């Protein structure tokens, strides 16, 4: 039992820790802000982190669902 737990502990220590970074957009994010967040996203991915991007809607901005969808598709294409 002791040897087995010791081996499991060693394996657990060797595993890489995966962190998830989040990037949040508004539906009408400006070009400069978009490029700034894109640069950070590229850095996160190069460091080996996972990335989660989403568009947040506040109040009446929910009317711009299409703009949010276009923004995320553009973001995914730029990261490729």
Backbone as XML, in Angstrom:
<?xml version="1.0"?>
<chain id="A" units="angstrom">
  <residue number="1" name="UNK">
    <atom name="N" x="0.823" y="-1.187" z="0.000"/>
    <atom name="CA" x="0.000" y="0.000" z="0.000"/>
    <atom name="C" x="0.877" y="1.264" z="0.000"/>
  </residue>
  <residue number="2" name="UNK">
    <atom name="N" x="1.898" y="1.250" z="0.826"/>
    <atom name="CA" x="2.782" y="2.414" z="0.919"/>
    <atom name="C" x="3.464" y="2.692" z="-0.414"/>
  </residue>
  <residue number="3" name="UNK">
    <atom name="N" x="3.994" y="1.631" z="-1.029"/>
    <atom name="CA" x="4.680" y="1.787" z="-2.313"/>
    <atom name="C" x="3.716" y="2.281" z="-3.390"/>
  </residue>
  <residue number="4" name="UNK">
    <atom name="N" x="2.511" y="1.759" z="-3.379"/>
    <atom name="CA" x="1.513" y="2.158" z="-4.370"/>
    <atom name="C" x="1.147" y="3.633" z="-4.206"/>
  </residue>
  <residue number="5" name="UNK">
    <atom name="N" x="0.923" y="4.085" z="-2.976"/>
    <atom name="CA" x="0.593" y="5.485" z="-2.743"/>
    <atom name="C" x="1.751" y="6.394" z="-3.105"/>
  </residue>
  <residue number="6" name="UNK">
    <atom name="N" x="2.964" y="5.936" z="-2.832"/>
    <atom name="CA" x="4.164" y="6.712" z="-3.167"/>
    <atom name="C" x="4.277" y="6.882" z="-4.687"/>
  </residue>
  <residue number="7" name="UNK">
    <atom name="N" x="4.016" y="5.801" z="-5.412"/>
    <atom name="CA" x="4.087" y="5.842" z="-6.878"/>
    <atom name="C" x="3.008" y="6.761" z="-7.452"/>
  </residue>
  <residue number="8" name="UNK">
    <atom name="N" x="1.782" y="6.698" z="-6.906"/>
    <atom name="CA" x="0.694" y="7.569" z="-7.353"/>
    <atom name="C" x="1.026" y="9.038" z="-7.086"/>
  </residue>
  <residue number="9" name="UNK">
    <atom name="N" x="1.635" y="9.301" z="-5.949"/>
    <atom name="CA" x="2.005" y="10.674" z="-5.601"/>
    <atom name="C" x="3.053" y="11.214" z="-6.572"/>
  </residue>
  <residue number="10" name="UNK">
    <atom name="N" x="4.022" y="10.365" z="-6.940"/>
    <atom name="CA" x="5.048" y="10.779" z="-7.906"/>
    <atom name="C" x="4.438" y="11.063" z="-9.269"/>
  </residue>
  <residue number="11" name="UNK">
    <atom name="N" x="3.525" y="10.212" z="-9.705"/>
    <atom name="CA" x="2.868" y="10.425" z="-10.994"/>
    <atom name="C" x="2.050" y="11.701" z="-10.985"/>
  </residue>
  <residue number="12" name="UNK">
    <atom name="N" x="1.385" y="11.962" z="-9.861"/>
    <atom name="CA" x="0.572" y="13.158" z="-9.751"/>
    <atom name="C" x="1.429" y="14.415" z="-9.791"/>
  </residue>
  <residue number="13" name="UNK">
    <atom name="N" x="2.615" y="14.358" z="-9.211"/>
    <atom name="CA" x="3.516" y="15.511" z="-9.198"/>
    <atom name="C" x="4.068" y="15.804" z="-10.583"/>
  </residue>
  <residue number="14" name="UNK">
    <atom name="N" x="4.204" y="14.783" z="-11.409"/>
    <atom name="CA" x="4.780" y="14.956" z="-12.743"/>
    <atom name="C" x="3.784" y="15.492" z="-13.763"/>
  </residue>
  <residue number="15" name="UNK">
    <atom name="N" x="2.490" y="15.380" z="-13.472"/>
    <atom name="CA" x="1.497" y="15.837" z="-14.443"/>
    <atom name="C" x="1.539" y="17.354" z="-14.565"/>
  </residue>
  <residue number="16" name="UNK">
    <atom name="N" x="1.281" y="17.816" z="-15.767"/>
    <atom name="CA" x="1.303" y="19.255" z="-16.035"/>
    <atom name="C" x="-0.003" y="19.885" z="-15.556"/>
  </residue>
  <residue number="17" name="UNK">
    <atom name="N" x="0.107" y="21.018" z="-14.934"/>
    <atom name="CA" x="-1.066" y="21.740" z="-14.478"/>
    <atom name="C" x="-1.616" y="22.556" z="-15.651"/>
  </residue>
  <residue number="18" name="UNK">
    <atom name="N" x="-2.865" y="22.337" z="-15.983"/>
    <atom name="CA" x="-3.491" y="23.054" z="-17.084"/>
    <atom name="C" x="-4.346" y="24.174" z="-16.503"/>
  </residue>
  <residue number="19" name="UNK">
    <atom name="N" x="-4.053" y="25.389" z="-16.936"/>
    <atom name="CA" x="-4.852" y="26.518" z="-16.482"/>
    <atom name="C" x="-5.707" y="27.016" z="-17.633"/>
  </residue>
  <residue number="20" name="UNK">
    <atom name="N" x="-6.887" y="27.478" z="-17.299"/>
    <atom name="CA" x="-7.811" y="27.999" z="-18.303"/>
    <atom name="C" x="-7.862" y="29.512" z="-18.142"/>
  </residue>
  <residue number="21" name="UNK">
    <atom name="N" x="-7.473" y="30.219" z="-19.173"/>
    <atom name="CA" x="-7.522" y="31.681" z="-19.181"/>
    <atom name="C" x="-8.802" y="32.113" z="-19.890"/>
  </residue>
  <residue number="22" name="UNK">
    <atom name="N" x="-9.391" y="33.180" z="-19.427"/>
    <atom name="CA" x="-10.632" y="33.676" z="-20.028"/>
    <atom name="C" x="-10.418" y="35.050" z="-20.635"/>
  </residue>
  <residue number="23" name="UNK">
    <atom name="N" x="-11.028" y="35.252" z="-21.799"/>
    <atom name="CA" x="-11.020" y="36.558" z="-22.448"/>
    <atom name="C" x="-12.471" y="36.933" z="-22.697"/>
  </residue>
  <residue number="24" name="UNK">
    <atom name="N" x="-12.827" y="38.125" z="-22.265"/>
    <atom name="CA" x="-14.216" y="38.570" z="-22.305"/>
    <atom name="C" x="-14.344" y="39.748" z="-23.262"/>
  </residue>
  <residue number="25" name="UNK">
    <atom name="N" x="-15.279" y="39.639" z="-24.159"/>
    <atom name="CA" x="-15.554" y="40.698" z="-25.121"/>
    <atom name="C" x="-16.932" y="41.289" z="-24.858"/>
  </residue>
  <residue number="26" name="UNK">
    <atom name="N" x="-17.097" y="42.548" z="-25.229"/>
    <atom name="CA" x="-18.420" y="43.146" z="-25.302"/>
    <atom name="C" x="-18.895" y="43.024" z="-26.734"/>
  </residue>
  <residue number="27" name="UNK">
    <atom name="N" x="-20.178" y="43.175" z="-26.999"/>
    <atom name="CA" x="-20.664" y="42.995" z="-28.370"/>
    <atom name="C" x="-20.137" y="44.056" z="-29.341"/>
  </residue>
  <residue number="28" name="UNK">
    <atom name="N" x="-19.730" y="45.219" z="-28.834"/>
    <atom name="CA" x="-19.228" y="46.275" z="-29.704"/>
    <atom name="C" x="-17.790" y="46.629" z="-29.327"/>
  </residue>
  <residue number="29" name="UNK">
    <atom name="N" x="-16.938" y="45.599" z="-29.221"/>
    <atom name="CA" x="-15.543" y="45.812" z="-28.865"/>
    <atom name="C" x="-14.834" y="46.553" z="-29.983"/>
  </residue>
  <residue number="30" name="UNK">
    <atom name="N" x="-14.079" y="47.570" z="-29.618"/>
    <atom name="CA" x="-13.364" y="48.406" z="-30.577"/>
    <atom name="C" x="-12.187" y="47.643" z="-31.178"/>
  </residue>
  <residue number="31" name="UNK">
    <atom name="N" x="-11.667" y="48.107" z="-32.299"/>
    <atom name="CA" x="-10.579" y="47.442" z="-33.022"/>
    <atom name="C" x="-9.306" y="47.347" z="-32.173"/>
  </residue>
  <residue number="32" name="UNK">
    <atom name="N" x="-8.948" y="48.434" z="-31.499"/>
    <atom name="CA" x="-7.736" y="48.428" z="-30.686"/>
    <atom name="C" x="-7.851" y="47.435" z="-29.526"/>
  </residue>
  <residue number="33" name="UNK">
    <atom name="N" x="-8.999" y="47.420" z="-28.866"/>
    <atom name="CA" x="-9.219" y="46.491" z="-27.761"/>
    <atom name="C" x="-9.188" y="45.048" z="-28.254"/>
  </residue>
  <residue number="34" name="UNK">
    <atom name="N" x="-9.764" y="44.823" z="-29.419"/>
    <atom name="CA" x="-9.773" y="43.486" z="-30.010"/>
    <atom name="C" x="-8.339" y="43.011" z="-30.250"/>
  </residue>
  <residue number="35" name="UNK">
    <atom name="N" x="-7.503" y="43.871" z="-30.852"/>
    <atom name="CA" x="-6.121" y="43.488" z="-31.140"/>
    <atom name="C" x="-5.339" y="43.247" z="-29.854"/>
  </residue>
  <residue number="36" name="UNK">
    <atom name="N" x="-5.605" y="44.047" z="-28.821"/>
    <atom name="CA" x="-4.945" y="43.892" z="-27.533"/>
    <atom name="C" x="-5.271" y="42.523" z="-26.926"/>
  </residue>
  <residue number="37" name="UNK">
    <atom name="N" x="-6.542" y="42.151" z="-26.975"/>
    <atom name="CA" x="-6.966" y="40.866" z="-26.412"/>
    <atom name="C" x="-6.473" y="39.706" z="-27.265"/>
  </residue>
  <residue number="38" name="UNK">
    <atom name="N" x="-6.391" y="39.914" z="-28.570"/>
    <atom name="CA" x="-5.870" y="38.883" z="-29.462"/>
    <atom name="C" x="-4.402" y="38.603" z="-29.155"/>
  </residue>
  <residue number="39" name="UNK">
    <atom name="N" x="-3.641" y="39.655" z="-28.911"/>
    <atom name="CA" x="-2.223" y="39.505" z="-28.580"/>
    <atom name="C" x="-2.050" y="38.715" z="-27.278"/>
  </residue>
  <residue number="40" name="UNK">
    <atom name="N" x="-2.885" y="39.018" z="-26.297"/>
    <atom name="CA" x="-2.819" y="38.290" z="-25.030"/>
    <atom name="C" x="-3.231" y="36.830" z="-25.213"/>
  </residue>
  <residue number="41" name="UNK">
    <atom name="N" x="-4.226" y="36.575" z="-26.045"/>
    <atom name="CA" x="-4.678" y="35.212" z="-26.285"/>
    <atom name="C" x="-3.568" y="34.383" z="-26.923"/>
  </residue>
  <residue number="42" name="UNK">
    <atom name="N" x="-2.862" y="34.963" z="-27.864"/>
    <atom name="CA" x="-1.755" y="34.258" z="-28.510"/>
    <atom name="C" x="-0.680" y="33.926" z="-27.485"/>
  </residue>
  <residue number="43" name="UNK">
    <atom name="N" x="-0.394" y="34.864" z="-26.586"/>
    <atom name="CA" x="0.612" y="34.632" z="-25.543"/>
    <atom name="C" x="0.174" y="33.500" z="-24.620"/>
  </residue>
  <residue number="44" name="UNK">
    <atom name="N" x="-1.105" y="33.483" z="-24.232"/>
    <atom name="CA" x="-1.609" y="32.428" z="-23.361"/>
    <atom name="C" x="-1.468" y="31.062" z="-24.024"/>
  </residue>
  <residue number="45" name="UNK">
    <atom name="N" x="-1.827" y="30.975" z="-25.302"/>
    <atom name="CA" x="-1.753" y="29.701" z="-26.007"/>
    <atom name="C" x="-0.302" y="29.247" z="-26.182"/>
  </residue>
  <residue number="46" name="UNK">
    <atom name="N" x="0.608" y="30.173" z="-26.404"/>
    <atom name="CA" x="2.020" y="29.811" z="-26.534"/>
    <atom name="C" x="2.583" y="29.300" z="-25.208"/>
  </residue>
  <residue number="47" name="UNK">
    <atom name="N" x="2.048" y="29.793" z="-24.097"/>
    <atom name="CA" x="2.501" y="29.349" z="-22.780"/>
    <atom name="C" x="1.927" y="27.987" z="-22.407"/>
  </residue>
  <residue number="48" name="UNK">
    <atom name="N" x="1.021" y="27.465" z="-23.235"/>
    <atom name="CA" x="0.449" y="26.143" z="-22.983"/>
    <atom name="C" x="-0.844" y="26.166" z="-22.195"/>
  </residue>
  <residue number="49" name="UNK">
    <atom name="N" x="-1.435" y="27.329" z="-22.025"/>
    <atom name="CA" x="-2.700" y="27.430" z="-21.303"/>
    <atom name="C" x="-3.860" y="27.193" z="-22.257"/>
  </residue>
  <residue number="50" name="UNK">
    <atom name="N" x="-4.997" y="26.820" z="-21.694"/>
    <atom name="CA" x="-6.215" y="26.728" z="-22.494"/>
    <atom name="C" x="-6.888" y="28.089" z="-22.465"/>
  </residue>
  <residue number="51" name="UNK">
    <atom name="N" x="-7.717" y="28.340" z="-23.467"/>
    <atom name="CA" x="-8.329" y="29.656" z="-23.600"/>
    <atom name="C" x="-9.834" y="29.531" z="-23.756"/>
  </residue>
  <residue number="52" name="UNK">
    <atom name="N" x="-10.545" y="30.402" z="-23.053"/>
    <atom name="CA" x="-12.003" y="30.457" z="-23.144"/>
    <atom name="C" x="-12.376" y="31.899" z="-23.471"/>
  </residue>
  <residue number="53" name="UNK">
    <atom name="N" x="-12.994" y="32.097" z="-24.610"/>
    <atom name="CA" x="-13.396" y="33.441" z="-25.021"/>
    <atom name="C" x="-14.926" y="33.496" z="-25.071"/>
  </residue>
  <residue number="54" name="UNK">
    <atom name="N" x="-15.477" y="34.598" z="-24.585"/>
    <atom name="CA" x="-16.926" y="34.752" z="-24.617"/>
    <atom name="C" x="-17.300" y="36.215" z="-24.708"/>
  </residue>
  <residue number="55" name="UNK">
    <atom name="N" x="-18.517" y="36.431" z="-25.150"/>
    <atom name="CA" x="-19.062" y="37.784" z="-25.277"/>
    <atom name="C" x="-20.099" y="37.959" z="-24.179"/>
  </residue>
  <residue number="56" name="UNK">
    <atom name="N" x="-19.967" y="39.033" z="-23.413"/>
    <atom name="CA" x="-20.953" y="39.297" z="-22.363"/>
    <atom name="C" x="-21.894" y="40.396" z="-22.839"/>
  </residue>
  <residue number="57" name="UNK">
    <atom name="N" x="-23.143" y="40.221" z="-22.539"/>
    <atom name="CA" x="-24.173" y="41.182" z="-22.925"/>
    <atom name="C" x="-24.749" y="41.784" z="-21.655"/>
  </residue>
  <residue number="58" name="UNK">
    <atom name="N" x="-24.897" y="43.090" z="-21.654"/>
    <atom name="CA" x="-25.410" y="43.801" z="-20.498"/>
    <atom name="C" x="-26.632" y="44.617" z="-20.937"/>
  </residue>
  <residue number="59" name="UNK">
    <atom name="N" x="-27.716" y="44.435" z="-20.254"/>
    <atom name="CA" x="-28.911" y="45.233" z="-20.538"/>
    <atom name="C" x="-29.427" y="45.039" z="-21.950"/>
  </residue>
  <residue number="60" name="UNK">
    <atom name="N" x="-29.569" y="46.138" z="-22.657"/>
    <atom name="CA" x="-30.129" y="46.094" z="-24.014"/>
    <atom name="C" x="-29.128" y="45.614" z="-25.057"/>
  </residue>
  <residue number="61" name="UNK">
    <atom name="N" x="-27.890" y="45.417" z="-24.674"/>
    <atom name="CA" x="-26.898" y="44.973" z="-25.666"/>
    <atom name="C" x="-27.191" y="43.562" z="-26.171"/>
  </residue>
  <residue number="62" name="UNK">
    <atom name="N" x="-28.137" y="42.859" z="-25.548"/>
    <atom name="CA" x="-28.516" y="41.526" z="-26.016"/>
    <atom name="C" x="-29.104" y="41.589" z="-27.429"/>
  </residue>
  <residue number="63" name="UNK">
    <atom name="N" x="-29.495" y="42.788" z="-27.860"/>
    <atom name="CA" x="-30.015" y="42.962" z="-29.216"/>
    <atom name="C" x="-28.934" y="42.720" z="-30.264"/>
  </residue>
  <residue number="64" name="UNK">
    <atom name="N" x="-27.671" y="42.756" z="-29.872"/>
    <atom name="CA" x="-26.565" y="42.618" z="-30.819"/>
    <atom name="C" x="-25.961" y="41.220" z="-30.791"/>
  </residue>
  <residue number="65" name="UNK">
    <atom name="N" x="-26.805" y="40.197" z="-30.710"/>
    <atom name="CA" x="-26.320" y="38.814" z="-30.674"/>
    <atom name="C" x="-25.472" y="38.490" z="-31.893"/>
  </residue>
  <residue number="66" name="UNK">
    <atom name="N" x="-25.908" y="38.966" z="-33.046"/>
    <atom name="CA" x="-25.197" y="38.664" z="-34.297"/>
    <atom name="C" x="-23.779" y="39.241" z="-34.263"/>
  </residue>
  <residue number="67" name="UNK">
    <atom name="N" x="-23.636" y="40.454" z="-33.738"/>
    <atom name="CA" x="-22.306" y="41.072" z="-33.660"/>
    <atom name="C" x="-21.390" y="40.258" z="-32.752"/>
  </residue>
  <residue number="68" name="UNK">
    <atom name="N" x="-21.931" y="39.732" z="-31.671"/>
    <atom name="CA" x="-21.147" y="38.903" z="-30.763"/>
    <atom name="C" x="-20.696" y="37.622" z="-31.430"/>
  </residue>
  <residue number="69" name="UNK">
    <atom name="N" x="-21.585" y="37.011" z="-32.193"/>
    <atom name="CA" x="-21.242" y="35.777" z="-32.898"/>
    <atom name="C" x="-20.174" y="36.034" z="-33.946"/>
  </residue>
  <residue number="70" name="UNK">
    <atom name="N" x="-20.298" y="37.113" z="-34.693"/>
    <atom name="CA" x="-19.312" y="37.474" z="-35.714"/>
    <atom name="C" x="-17.965" y="37.749" z="-35.059"/>
  </residue>
  <residue number="71" name="UNK">
    <atom name="N" x="-17.987" y="38.403" z="-33.917"/>
    <atom name="CA" x="-16.753" y="38.726" z="-33.200"/>
    <atom name="C" x="-16.018" y="37.458" z="-32.773"/>
  </residue>
  <residue number="72" name="UNK">
    <atom name="N" x="-16.747" y="36.474" z="-32.238"/>
    <atom name="CA" x="-16.108" y="35.229" z="-31.805"/>
    <atom name="C" x="-15.580" y="34.420" z="-32.987"/>
  </residue>
  <residue number="73" name="UNK">
    <atom name="N" x="-16.323" y="34.404" z="-34.086"/>
    <atom name="CA" x="-15.848" y="33.689" z="-35.277"/>
    <atom name="C" x="-14.582" y="34.332" z="-35.831"/>
  </residue>
  <residue number="74" name="UNK">
    <atom name="N" x="-14.548" y="35.658" z="-35.839"/>
    <atom name="CA" x="-13.361" y="36.386" z="-36.295"/>
    <atom name="C" x="-12.173" y="36.092" z="-35.377"/>
  </residue>
  <residue number="75" name="UNK">
    <atom name="N" x="-12.432" y="36.042" z="-34.083"/>
    <atom name="CA" x="-11.390" y="35.764" z="-33.101"/>
    <atom name="C" x="-10.808" y="34.363" z="-33.315"/>
  </residue>
  <residue number="76" name="UNK">
    <atom name="N" x="-11.677" y="33.384" z="-33.543"/>
    <atom name="CA" x="-11.224" y="32.009" z="-33.778"/>
    <atom name="C" x="-10.403" y="31.924" z="-35.065"/>
  </residue>
  <residue number="77" name="UNK">
    <atom name="N" x="-10.822" y="32.623" z="-36.116"/>
    <atom name="CA" x="-10.078" y="32.611" z="-37.374"/>
    <atom name="C" x="-8.710" y="33.271" z="-37.221"/>
  </residue>
  <residue number="78" name="UNK">
    <atom name="N" x="-8.646" y="34.355" z="-36.453"/>
    <atom name="CA" x="-7.374" y="35.027" z="-36.261"/>
    <atom name="C" x="-6.397" y="34.204" z="-35.431"/>
  </residue>
  <residue number="79" name="UNK">
    <atom name="N" x="-6.916" y="33.379" z="-34.541"/>
    <atom name="CA" x="-6.042" y="32.526" z="-33.724"/>
    <atom name="C" x="-5.512" y="31.326" z="-34.492"/>
  </residue>
  <residue number="80" name="UNK">
    <atom name="N" x="-6.193" y="30.950" z="-35.561"/>
    <atom name="CA" x="-5.708" y="29.812" z="-36.352"/>
    <atom name="C" x="-4.398" y="30.171" z="-37.003"/>
  </residue>
</chain>
